[in-house]
Amino acid sequence: MEFSAFFIDRQFRLVMLATALGFMALEYGLGRLTHRQTHDWRESAASFGVALGQNLIRALEAGIIAMPFAFAYQHRLLDFSATSPPALLGLFFGSEFLYYWQHRASHRIRWMWATHRVHHSPTRLNLTAAIRLGWTGNISGNFLFFLPLAWIGFHPFAILAMLAVNLFYQLLIHTELAPRLGPLELLMNTPTHHRVHHASNETCLDKNFGGMLIIFDRLFGTFAAAPEQEPLRYGLVGGTPSYNPVRIAFGEWTAMLRDVLNAKGAGAKLQALFGPPRA
């Protein structure tokens, strides 16, 4: 059973990788045909380097992170079929709700921003930027937000699969080439909404945190439309772009720890670690 699950997971990852690369090639080709500067080859190469490191680290950490989910599931509150329609619907909305808060916390708590900052470092929004994910997500504690799902009774494999679907969907919305999607814009997180999330314009900062849905942003007051009078700018506020994957992955951790060492008093040190990120 474990070998079969591993084989299926490996095959799934290979299919998703091939699909993602196909979409990236298509986006690049469309950008060239329309004479739009959608890519910077140095930045895209750095994104692939960051993605390679992130996947290697994730593979090494998989067994460790599985333990708290297995413990929570072992002490679950409910027993139900993970594949029944009500369970799948509940898992979808539950994972979306928790993802919203995890994502929002990653922008407001510097310890978590040290990981998430990596994803916001590209100055071009395209599908290669989507794979630029931090190496230290588990150190930041991202997985803790999803443990309640296992405690309720959702199987860890089902949680992992739902989060994988969420992640793949988000790959597709990291583009400037997609148009508005009509009524779907009211419910779904679309390329239009996600462009705002990645923009460094003042009115766009800390907005549109949803994964596949935008409804929680509308409900909790973090939704924003694109500004009408100015173009969107991408990248970090006051940040200097880097093409070194290691520097991209650990730059904010280095700055944060330096601020902790220089801070005077326990309160100031805690603020440097867990307060809002520096502008």
Secondary structure by P-SEA (a helix, b strand, c coil): caaaaaaaaaaaaaaaaaaaaaaaaaaaaaaaaaccccccaaaaaaaaaaaaaaaaaaaaaccccaaaaaaaaaacccccccccaaaaaaaaaaaaaaaaaaaaaaaccaaaaaaacccccccccccccccccccccccccccccaaaaaaacccaaaaaaaaaaaaaaaaaacccccccccccccccccaaaaaaaacccccccccccccccaaaaaaaccccccccccccccccccbbbbccccccccaaaaaaaaaaaacccaaaaaaaccccccc
